[in-house]
Amino acid sequence: MDFLKFIQKELMHYHRKAIVPLSKTRVKPFDVETMLEEVTRARKTEVKKFHGPDSLLYSAIYPIVFTMKVFGLSPYDFIGDQLTPSNCCLLFTFAFMAIYCHIIYTVYLRFVSLHRNKAILTVVETTKILMVLQVSVNYLVAMYDLVLTIFTRKAFSRIWNAQQDFDERLSQLGYPRKEVNTKIAMWIFLISQIIVWTAVNQTGMYAFDETWLFNTSYMCLYVGTAASVYKFFGMVSFLGQRFHQLNKIAKENLPPRVGYRSSKISRKTIQELYTDLILLSEALGSLYSWSLLFWLGNLSVHTISNLYFIIDWIILTWSNTSWLLIFNMWCWLVGFIMQLLALHIACDYTTTEANFMPVILIEWDARIVRRFPHDASV
């Protein structure tokens, strides 16, 4: 009791805050200018990360990275802010190697041992041989991609980390990257791929009278090779974006033809950044040189074969042609052409942007020579 009295006596020394009844409306004063200042200050003090899993680029493409991990093509993880090889994610790579071997065994049994009352695709031997050849080539390419992924994990991690360093250096120079367009393009690409491969799956089931499980497992080989193609397409496109940004920065800092204006970034700094990107491009090119050759060969074989099937069925069996079968072949053809276009566009875009920088540097030197024609140090 004495302790309670002591507590009450002590609490009497503290002023009680007036509590507003819940029935009364409490209005907080709102100042537009103060709020705008707070928002502007928050944006300026916001730290943009260019390293680690929370970086702008990685956050923008995470759904695709997750898909690559499932297919065993991304056995990497972050330790701190650096991308490093991951033994845990490598289990997906070995699992898909086993899955591909099982799929190709099942497909061989399907085409070689299975007897049907009605011939497949209305053509007996030629079609069977061509389709087995297609699947075999695609299987070898898919296995090569997984094996290459295992042995080049460290090299790929170095390329990614160097790209992160490049983005951070640009940010320190006052030119931070914004990956909003990358995120929009990623979702458009992901949705388009889902539509294409869903169309291939559904039309193939009804056209060939196959179960969903067999058709999906057969298609899994092709989705895996497409994922490896688009992984390369993404990395090359990222380099092209950085070449484009560096070209834009260089043009903004060109010495004026008339008058005087100090450049925010020197020619030497731009040349050093350009050299870093060139080294990254060479490292990526050496990593995927053979893969690029195999992809082009595989996609060319499938594209030509599909066109042969479509033209042959339309011309020779016009009256008995299954249009659902034709539509299925067209869906496959769209998937292959999209991959070929992706390889062409990425490589052409990046090489064009990389080759444009020497033109800018020559113009830079020419403007300095015109302004200081008698300066021997220029």
HELIX and SHEET records of a PDB file:
HELIX    1   1 ASP A    2  LEU A   11  1                                  10    
HELIX    2   2 VAL A   32  THR A   45  1                                  14    
HELIX    3   3 LEU A   56  ALA A   60  1                                   5    
HELIX    4   4 TYR A   62  VAL A   70  1                                   9    
HELIX    5   5 ASN A   87  VAL A  112  1                                  26    
HELIX    6   6 ILE A  120  THR A  122  5                                   3    
HELIX    7   7 GLU A  125  PHE A  151  1                                  27    
HELIX    8   8 ARG A  153  GLN A  172  1                                  20    
HELIX    9   9 VAL A  180  PHE A  208  1                                  29    
HELIX   10  10 TRP A  212  GLU A  252  1                                  41    
HELIX   11  11 ARG A  267  LEU A  316  1                                  50    
HELIX   12  12 TRP A  323  ARG A  371  1                                  49    
SHEET    1   A 2 TYR A  76  ILE A  79  0                                        
SHEET    2   A 2 GLN A  82  PRO A  85 -1                                        
END                                                                             
